[in-house]
């Protein structure tokens, strides 16, 4: 590809298939043990097609003492180009220790629970999870 065409080719590649961007996400900063994390989110599929694989939207809370991964029932195969509003309630385990946790999200393979989709947002960690901030269990 000629160098002068590279910006156009790169722009085209970004639009092929699906490209999920998280526009807004809200969650409580404090949650009780055995409580629930109520999430509201606004996504945009900036691509030209849905994702055809059954990957799962997952959330993770973690600190040095405990890590919990919460799989959602979101079917991202139905997230067509344009806006998507998705709300979820994550229920903490009864024995969740009090403390401050990192709150993260990823689109994961449902078998291995490892991130498989790179999102069109900032904040990706070395392990492929995207940082949303902190959440306190108390």
N, C-alpha and C positions, 0 to 999 in steps of 0.2 A: 504494500500500500504506500503510495507516495506520501511523504511527510506532510505536505500541505493538506492532505485529505484526512489525516489522523484524527483531528478534533471531530470531524463529521462521523467517522467510523466509530469512535469511542462513544459519541452521543447515541448513535444507532444501537450499539451493543447494550447500552444501559436501558434501552426501551424494549428490547427483545424479551419475550417471556414475561415473567412477573417481576415486580420490584416493589417490595413492601416498605413503606415509610410510616413510622409512628408519628402522628401529628400531635396527639395529646393523650396523656394518661393521668388519671387521678387515683389516689389511694390514701388511706388514713396513715398518719405518721405514727400513731399509737394504736395497738390492738391488744385485747386481753388474751391471756392464755385460754385456749379452747374457744377463742373468738373467731371472727371472720374478717378477712380483708376484702372489702368491697372495691372492685376495680371498674372504672369506666375508661374506655379507650376509643380513640378515633384514629383509624388507619387509612392509608391511601395506597392502592395498588397503582403505581405509576407506569406499569408495563402495559402490554397489549393482550395478555392472556392470564388465566388463573394458574396457580400451581397445580400440577397434575398428580403430585405424590401426596400421600397421606401423612404429611408432617404435622406435628402438634405444637401449638403455642403453649409454652410452659413458663412458669414463674419459679424463682428460687429465692429462698431466704437462707442466709448462712452467716455464721460467725465461727470463731475457732472451736467452739464447743458443739455446734449442731448445724446440720444442713438439711433442708427439706425442699424437695422439688414437687411442684403442684402442676399436674397436667390439666389442661382445660378441655372442654368439649368443642372448642372452635374447630370448624371444618374449613381450613384455609383453601381447600379446593373450590369452594364456592365464593371466594373473595375475588370477584371480577374486577377489571380495571375501574377505577374511581374510588369513591369513599366507602368505608366500612366502619360501622359503629359496633363495638363489641364490649359487652359488660360481663363481669364474672364475679363470683363469690368464692373465695378460697377459705376453707375451714382449717384452722390450725389444729394439730393433734392435741389431745388432752394433756399430754406430758411435755408440751413445748416449754422449755425453760425461759424464764424472763431474761431480757437482755436486749442489746441493740444488734440488729442484723443488717447485712447488705441485702438489698432487694433488687433482683435482676430478672430479665426475661430472655428467652431465646425461642426459636423454632427448632424443634428437636426431632430426631428419629424416634419413633415410639418404642422401638426395641432397645436401643442403647442409651436413650436419654442424653444424647450429645448434640450440640448445635450443628445444624446442617444448612441453614439458610442465612446468608449474609444480608442484613437489613440495610436500608438506605437511611441510617441514622448514625450519630456519633455515640461513643461510649462503649465500644466493644472491648472486652477484656481479652487477655491472652488465651483464655479457654473458650472463647466464642460467645460468652454470655454478655448481655448489655446491661450496664448499671443504670438503675432508675433512681437510686438514692438509698436512704436508710429507713428502717422501720423498727419501732420499739415494741417489744412484747412486755407488758406490765399490767 
